[in-house]
Amino acid sequence: MKKNIYILLLILLFNTYCFSQTTRFNNIYNNYYAANLANVYEYNNGYICLGGGRELINPSGNLRIILYHTDYLGNIIWEKSFGDETYYYYHGTRNSLIENTDGGYSLSGSLNNETNNICLLMKFDQNFDTLWTKLYFDNPDYTVFYNHIQTTDGGFALVGCTTESDADGDVLLVKTDSDGNMLWYKKYGTSGRDMGFCIVETPDNGFLIGGSCGLGNTDGYLVKTDSEGNQQWTRHYGNSLYPDGTIYTIGVTPQNEYILPIGYITTPISEPFYNRKYRFIKLDSDFNEVWNKEYGVEAEYTGIGTITVANDGDIWATVTDDNITSLFHLTPNGDSISKHYYSAEGSTGVKSLLSIKQTPDNGFIMAGVAYEPQVMWLVKTDSCGCVEEDCECGGNEVESILVNNEIEVYPNPASDLLFLQLHENAGDAEINIYDATGRLVKSEKLVNNQTAINIRTLTAGSYVLKVQFRDNFKTVGFIKN
């Protein structure tokens, strides 16, 4: 009897030790062709990840919706897929899978083929067995659901785009009951192409929709409605002369404040090239602007994957600067704290982490996609955003409201030599190169404002080059082939 009790205590102590430790991993999955992940949740001693792709045995076949259940180390426990050879199945955009109040889940998306477009809402039980599937708007018009929420009355509100009465497209809002039966739908928009990508329910039981509008060259778009979908006001953000970003996600604080990430804000360099930085806007509970800030290096390609408001009120966002992906940490007042960089093994193209959740150990689980080759990507960090045990919790500093980066590296990607040039007097500047985990891998002095840096010893992947001046610094990303 004593022996059995001793064994039981050992098991309990082992489990307590294991689950009290922070897990970290950086995994890719290539079980499907041209696949991605855009949703992740903690689930049943691991994670649920949802995305889309084609079966390896039929790489030219139709796109399917893919579902993975992994353990806490990212190892696949089981997988499911949904689709057929009649339609392409799309899972909506980032965070289109949501947990419901009954412990089950629901997914918004769409189906299409050469003649028809259909909107989709799927309801799953706690085991991810399908309870029901509802289809809407089966017609030749381009009509799609990108995202949805469960509303306080137990029903669903779904957003997307439709060309039903506007060939350019309008924002679409659909309201259903708890069984997915449509109650009503509304459309909003400008004279250009307008799309709704995310939605939150407001305390007055109305809706706040984020997306893009066709004003200028596409601006970030915000639509506020009442509980019946009647438009109360709209706002747009951007420079009407140049292409700007989109609102793909809205963060909500415990005080019912709203965090709006704008994918990028554009300024021209010389046609057809632009400099882009990402912007965050905070609105109070009455939708008044609290702060509006730009961040990051000026880059030809900049984007925001997704954001989350952590338990302590801090803001965490996945961002991309010229194909280099990072986790950006901000205070509730919009002051930058740190930035940690990640790479996906073997992929040298654009990388995006499209879904993020805080885990019980105060770390983060993130899901996304990496290209060249295209693979599904899953990253688990500790509470600092680190995937390495010896990673510094502070990460790398981030400049906010940079006016002009005035730094060039070429060629990019580079194999042997990377040339760097600044357009101002650098003095005794120092060059530091960090790998995707934020670890310093190379340092040297900058000579006469231009230098050739030997990067032959660096392994293939994404890096950030930081030029440290006496009073400030500048950064730029590059890729080593």
Long-range contacts (C-beta under 8 A, 24 or more apart in sequence): 22-361, 22-363, 22-382, 22-383, 23-72, 23-73, 23-361, 23-363, 23-380, 24-363, 24-380, 24-381, 24-382, 24-386, 24-387, 24-388, 24-389, 25-73, 25-74, 25-378, 25-379, 25-380, 25-387, 26-342, 26-343, 26-344, 26-345, 26-378, 26-379, 26-380, 26-387, 27-74, 27-377, 27-378, 27-379, 28-344, 28-345, 28-346, 28-347, 28-370, 28-375, 28-376, 28-377, 28-378, 29-68, 29-76, 29-375, 29-376, 29-377, 29-378, 30-373, 30-375, 30-376, 31-56, 31-76, 31-79, 31-376, 32-56, 32-64, 32-66, 32-81, 32-376, 33-59, 34-59, 34-374, 35-66, 35-369, 35-374, 35-375, 35-376, 36-354, 36-368, 36-369, 36-374, 36-376, 37-68, 37-354, 37-355, 37-367, 37-368, 37-369, 37-376, 37-377, 37-378, 38-91, 38-92, 38-93, 38-94, 38-95, 38-96, 38-354, 38-355, 38-367, 38-368, 38-369, 39-91, 39-94, 39-95, 39-96, 39-97, 39-354, 39-355, 39-367, 40-355, 40-356, 40-357, 40-365, 40-366, 40-367, 40-378, 41-97, 41-99, 41-105, 41-357, 42-357, 42-359, 42-360, 42-365, 43-69, 44-69, 45-71, 45-72, 46-70, 46-71, 46-72, 46-77, 47-72, 47-74, 47-365, 47-378, 48-97, 48-105, 48-128, 49-367, 49-376, 49-378, 50-91, 50-97, 50-107, 51-91, 51-367, 51-369, 51-376, 52-89, 52-90, 52-91, 53-376, 55-81, 61-85, 62-86, 62-87, 62-88, 62-89, 63-88, 63-89, 63-90, 64-89, 65-89, 65-90, 65-91, 65-107, 65-109, 66-376, 67-128, 68-376, 69-128, 70-378, 72-380, 74-378, 74-380, 80-128, 82-122, 82-130, 86-113, 87-111, 87-112, 87-113, 87-116, 87-118, 88-112, 88-113, 89-120, 90-120, 90-144, 92-145, 92-146, 92-147, 92-148, 92-160, 93-146, 93-147, 93-197, 93-198, 93-248, 93-354, 94-147, 94-248, 94-249, 94-305, 94-306, 94-354, 94-355, 95-147, 95-198, 95-249, 95-306, 95-354, 95-355, 96-145, 96-146, 96-147, 96-148, 98-148, 98-149, 98-150, 100-150, 101-150, 101-154, 104-131, 106-148, 106-150, 106-156, 108-145, 108-146, 108-147, 108-148, 108-156, 108-158, 108-160, 109-145, 110-143, 110-144, 110-145, 110-160, 111-135, 112-144, 115-140, 116-140, 117-141, 117-142, 117-143, 117-144, 118-143, 119-143, 119-144, 119-145, 119-158, 119-160, 119-174, 120-145, 121-145, 121-148, 121-156, 121-158, 121-176, 121-180, 123-180, 132-179, 132-180, 134-176, 134-180, 134-181, 136-174, 136-182, 137-162, 137-164, 139-164, 142-169, 143-172, 144-172, 145-172, 145-174, 146-195, 146-196, 146-197, 146-198, 147-196, 147-197, 147-198, 147-199, 148-199, 149-199, 149-200, 149-201, 151-175, 151-201, 151-205, 152-201, 152-205, 153-178, 154-178, 155-183, 156-180, 157-199, 157-201, 157-207, 158-199, 159-196, 159-197, 159-198, 159-199, 159-209, 159-211, 160-195, 160-196, 161-194, 161-195, 161-196, 162-187, 168-192, 168-193, 168-194, 168-214, 169-193, 169-194, 169-195, 170-194, 171-195, 171-196, 171-209, 171-211, 171-221, 171-223, 172-196, 173-199, 173-207, 173-209, 173-225, 173-229, 175-229, 184-228, 184-229, 185-229, 186-225, 186-229, 186-230, 186-231, 188-223, 188-225, 188-231, 188-234, 189-213, 189-214, 190-214, 190-215, 192-218, 193-218, 194-221, 195-221, 195-246, 196-221, 196-223, 197-246, 197-247, 197-248, 197-249, 198-247, 198-248, 198-249, 198-250, 199-250, 200-250, 200-252, 200-258, 202-256, 203-256, 203-285, 206-232, 208-250, 208-258, 208-287, 210-247, 210-248, 210-249, 210-250, 210-260, 211-246, 211-247, 212-245, 212-246, 212-247, 215-240, 216-240, 216-241, 216-242, 216-244, 217-241, 217-242, 217-243, 217-244, 218-243, 218-244, 218-246, 219-244, 220-244, 220-245, 220-246, 220-247, 220-260, 220-262, 220-263, 221-246, 221-247, 222-247, 222-260, 224-287, 237-262, 237-279, 237-281, 238-262, 238-265, 238-266, 239-265, 239-266, 239-267, 242-266, 242-267, 242-268, 242-274, 243-274, 245-276, 245-278, 245-279, 245-303, 245-304, 248-304, 248-305, 248-306, 249-304, 249-306, 249-307, 251-307, 251-308, 251-309, 251-315, 252-309, 253-309, 253-313, 253-332, 254-309, 254-313, 255-285, 256-285, 257-282, 257-283, 257-284, 257-285, 257-290, 258-282, 258-283, 258-287, 259-307, 259-309, 259-315, 261-304, 261-307, 261-317, 262-304, 263-302, 263-303, 263-304, 264-302, 264-303, 264-304, 265-294, 267-298, 273-300, 274-300, 275-299, 275-300, 275-405, 276-300, 276-301, 276-302, 277-302, 277-402, 278-302, 278-303, 278-304, 278-319, 280-315, 280-317, 280-330, 280-334, 282-334, 291-333, 291-334, 293-334, 293-400, 293-401, 294-400, 294-401, 294-402, 295-319, 295-328, 295-336, 295-398, 295-399, 295-400, 295-401, 296-321, 296-398, 296-399, 296-402, 297-321, 297-399, 297-402, 297-405, 297-407, 297-474, 297-475, 297-476, 297-477, 298-402, 298-404, 298-405, 299-476, 299-477, 301-350, 303-352, 305-352, 305-353, 305-354, 305-355, 305-356, 305-368, 306-353, 306-354, 306-355, 306-356, 307-356, 308-356, 308-357, 308-358, 308-364, 310-358, 310-362, 311-358, 311-362, 316-356, 316-358, 316-364, 316-385, 317-356, 318-352, 318-353, 318-354, 318-356, 318-366, 318-368, 320-350, 320-351, 320-352, 321-477, 322-412, 322-476, 322-477, 322-478, 323-349, 323-350, 323-351, 323-462, 323-477, 323-479, 324-351, 324-436, 324-462, 324-463, 324-464, 324-477, 324-479, 325-351, 325-352, 325-353, 325-368, 325-462, 327-353, 327-356, 327-364, 327-366, 327-381, 327-385, 328-398, 329-385, 329-395, 334-400, 335-400, 336-397, 336-398, 336-399, 336-400, 337-394, 337-395, 337-398, 338-384, 338-385, 338-393, 338-394, 338-395, 338-396, 338-397, 338-398, 339-395, 339-396, 339-397, 339-398, 339-438, 340-381, 340-384, 340-385, 340-386, 340-387, 340-391, 340-395, 340-396, 340-437, 340-438, 341-396, 341-434, 341-435, 341-436, 341-437, 341-438, 341-462, 341-464, 342-379, 342-387, 342-436, 342-437, 343-435, 343-436, 343-461, 343-462, 344-370, 344-375, 344-377, 346-373, 346-375, 347-371, 347-372, 347-373, 347-374, 347-375, 348-372, 348-413, 348-460, 348-461, 348-479, 348-481, 349-374, 351-377, 351-462, 353-377, 353-379, 386-437, 386-438, 387-437, 388-437, 388-439, 390-439, 391-437, 391-438, 391-439, 392-438, 395-438, 396-434, 396-438, 396-464, 396-466, 396-475, 397-473, 399-472, 399-473, 399-474, 399-475, 402-474, 405-474, 405-475, 405-476, 406-474, 407-467, 407-474, 407-475, 407-476, 408-476, 409-465, 409-476, 409-478, 412-478, 412-479, 413-478, 413-479, 413-480, 413-481, 414-455, 414-478, 414-479, 414-480, 414-481, 415-455, 415-456, 415-480, 415-481, 416-454, 416-455, 416-456, 417-452, 417-453, 417-454, 417-455, 418-452, 418-453, 418-455, 418-465, 418-478, 419-450, 419-451, 419-452, 419-453, 420-446, 420-450, 420-451, 420-453, 420-465, 420-467, 421-449, 421-450, 422-446, 422-449, 422-450, 422-467, 422-474, 424-449, 425-449, 426-467, 426-469, 427-469, 427-470, 428-470, 429-467, 429-468, 429-469, 430-467, 430-468, 431-465, 431-466, 431-467, 431-468, 432-465, 432-466, 432-468, 433-458, 433-463, 433-464, 433-465, 433-466, 434-463, 434-464, 434-466, 435-461, 435-462, 435-463, 436-461, 436-462, 436-463, 455-480
